[in-house]
Amino acid sequence: RRLIFFSIFLFSSFIINAQDIWQDVSESSIISSNERYIIPATYKTYALDFETLVDYLGNAPKEFSVDISSAGLPFFLPMPNGQIHQFFIVESSLMPNNLAVKFPGIKSYIGQGLDDKTATLRMSVDHNGFHAMVISAFGTVYIDPYSLNDTEYCITYYKKDFYASNTKVRDIQCVIEKA
């Protein structure tokens, strides 16, 4: 009984911490001096407690060490429609060990949707901020920093709402396409 109680308590504390990471904010309250490269036609803005996020993600088990759909770390993500969706996540290192040691602040994760079982998640955290991509039967959602190197604010938007309207984004896409 104590083990079950402790497990429920631990799970509940993770959920409470995860919910404190995101705060819905009005875009008009955001003061940013950095350039914006991603400006979708429609999006929702959130304040992000980056330090709490990084601390919380430190609890994620490593990929292949657990069954993600039953023992991953519970994690909540804000959606463009204002809903919060829950995922189980695990750390999924994409870097070779020597680079991971050199750049310990760069982490990547994968996740499986709990609210939407068709949803899969890829996300990363680094000095540039938080990035996520959710692919599901209901469409693709992106979460990106509000502006360049912004760890304080994020935007969440549907893939269908983003098109290269910013000149710099178009220039980058042209360079990539020519390569």
C-alpha positions in Angstrom: 0.0 0.0 0.0 2.8 2.4 0.8 4.4 1.7 -2.5 1.2 2.5 -4.4 0.6 5.7 -2.3 4.2 6.8 -2.9 3.9 6.1 -6.7 0.6 8.1 -6.8 2.2 11.0 -4.8 5.3 11.0 -7.1 3.2 10.9 -10.3 1.0 13.8 -8.9 4.0 15.9 -8.1 5.4 15.5 -11.6 2.0 16.5 -13.1 1.8 19.6 -10.8 5.4 20.6 -11.8 4.7 20.1 -15.5 1.6 22.3 -15.4 3.6 25.1 -13.9 5.9 25.3 -16.9 3.4 26.9 -19.3 1.4 30.1 -18.8 -1.0 31.4 -21.4 0.0 35.1 -22.2 -1.2 37.8 -24.5 1.2 38.6 -27.2 0.8 42.3 -26.5 2.5 41.7 -23.1 5.7 40.3 -24.7 8.6 42.6 -25.1 11.3 41.1 -27.3 14.3 42.8 -28.8 15.3 39.7 -30.8 14.3 39.0 -34.4 11.4 36.8 -35.2 11.9 34.2 -38.0 8.8 32.1 -37.5 5.5 34.1 -37.8 2.6 31.8 -38.6 -0.7 33.2 -39.7 -2.3 32.0 -36.5 -0.6 31.0 -33.3 -0.9 31.1 -29.5 1.7 32.5 -27.1 2.9 31.1 -23.9 5.4 32.1 -21.2 7.8 29.3 -20.4 9.5 28.7 -17.1 12.7 27.5 -18.8 14.6 26.6 -15.6 11.7 24.6 -14.2 11.4 22.9 -17.6 15.1 21.9 -17.7 14.9 20.6 -14.1 11.8 18.6 -14.8 13.2 17.1 -17.9 16.1 15.9 -15.9 13.7 13.2 -14.5 13.0 11.7 -17.9 14.2 8.1 -18.3 16.6 7.3 -21.1 15.1 5.8 -24.3 15.1 2.0 -24.3 15.4 1.9 -20.5 11.6 1.8 -20.0 8.4 1.3 -22.0 7.5 4.9 -23.0 3.8 4.3 -23.1 3.7 3.2 -19.5 6.8 4.4 -17.7 7.8 7.6 -19.5 7.8 10.9 -17.7 4.4 12.7 -17.8 4.7 15.9 -19.7 2.1 18.6 -20.8 2.3 20.6 -24.0 0.1 23.6 -24.9 -1.7 23.3 -28.2 -2.6 26.1 -30.6 -6.3 25.7 -29.8 -5.6 26.4 -26.1 -5.9 22.8 -24.9 -3.1 21.2 -23.0 -2.2 17.6 -24.1 -0.4 15.1 -22.1 2.5 12.9 -23.3 4.8 10.3 -21.8 8.4 11.2 -22.7 11.9 9.7 -22.6 15.3 11.3 -23.3 16.4 10.3 -26.8 20.0 11.3 -27.4 20.8 12.0 -31.0 24.4 13.2 -30.4 27.5 11.0 -30.2 28.8 10.7 -26.6 31.8 13.0 -27.1 29.5 15.8 -28.3 27.0 15.2 -25.6 29.7 15.6 -23.0 30.9 18.8 -24.7 27.3 20.2 -25.0 25.4 19.0 -22.0 22.7 21.7 -22.4 21.5 20.2 -25.6 18.9 17.5 -25.0 16.3 15.8 -27.2 13.2 13.8 -26.3 10.6 11.6 -27.8 7.0 11.2 -26.6 3.8 9.3 -27.0 0.4 11.0 -26.6 -1.9 10.0 -23.8 -4.9 12.2 -24.7 -4.4 11.5 -28.5 -3.0 8.0 -28.9 -2.1 8.9 -32.5 0.2 11.7 -31.4 4.0 11.3 -31.4 6.3 14.0 -30.1 9.9 15.1 -30.9 11.3 17.9 -28.8 14.5 19.5 -27.9 15.9 22.0 -25.3 19.1 24.0 -25.8 20.5 27.6 -25.3 18.2 28.7 -28.1 15.0 27.7 -26.3 12.4 25.0 -26.5 11.3 23.3 -29.8 8.7 20.6 -30.3 6.8 18.9 -33.1 3.7 16.8 -32.6 2.5 14.6 -35.4 -1.0 13.1 -35.1 -4.0 12.1 -37.1 -5.4 15.6 -36.4 -2.4 17.4 -37.9 1.1 18.6 -37.1 1.7 21.1 -34.3 5.0 23.0 -33.8 6.2 24.8 -30.6 9.1 27.2 -31.1 10.6 30.2 -29.3 8.7 33.4 -29.8 11.9 35.1 -31.2 15.5 34.1 -31.9 17.2 32.6 -28.8 14.1 33.2 -26.6 13.8 30.9 -23.6 11.1 33.0 -22.0 8.2 32.8 -24.5 7.0 30.2 -27.1 4.5 30.1 -29.8 2.4 27.0 -30.7 0.9 26.7 -34.1 -0.4 24.2 -36.7 1.8 23.4 -39.6 -1.0 24.5 -42.0 -0.8 28.1 -40.5 2.9 28.6 -41.3 4.2 29.7 -44.6 7.4 31.5 -45.4 6.3 35.1 -45.2 9.5 36.4 -43.6 12.2 37.3 -46.2 14.9 35.8 -44.1 13.0 32.5 -43.9 12.5 32.4 -47.6 16.3 33.2 -48.2 17.2 30.3 -45.8 14.8 27.9 -47.6 16.3 28.9 -51.0 19.8 28.2 -49.8 18.7 24.8 -48.4 16.9 23.9 -51.7 19.9 24.8 -53.8 22.3 22.7 -51.7 
